Amino acid sequence: MVKICLSRFGKKKQPTYRIIVVDKRRDPWGGYLENLGTYNPRTEPKTVALKEDRIRFWLERGASPSTTVWNLLVDAKIITGKKQRVHIKQKAPTPVTAGTPQVPTAP
């Protein structure tokens, strides 16, 4: 299965993203099938450069865009539909380590 996702590049604390097509089982920072454009969130307004014909080609072949890419494509009017909600994972609570003394609870 193929997906369309963002791959970060650029300097430290200055992110710029490539919109790439990659096999779902591969690392997005490794090799990719095709570069479909760029996204720069640091400019005002945010800059998005897309290759519309190639994006349509991959969507017709069954590539599934990530949530963020879906929202970028809806903004660019390449696809129609509602924007999807981006789910941000919360950090898991830190587990109690073995070396920490446990406070006994009263019965």
ABEGO torsion letter per residue (X at the ends): XBBBBBBBBEBBGBBBBBBBBBBAABBAABBBABBAEBBBAABOBBBBBBBAAAAAAAAAAGBBBBAAAAAAAAAAGABBEBBBBBBBBBBBBBBBBAABBBBBBBX
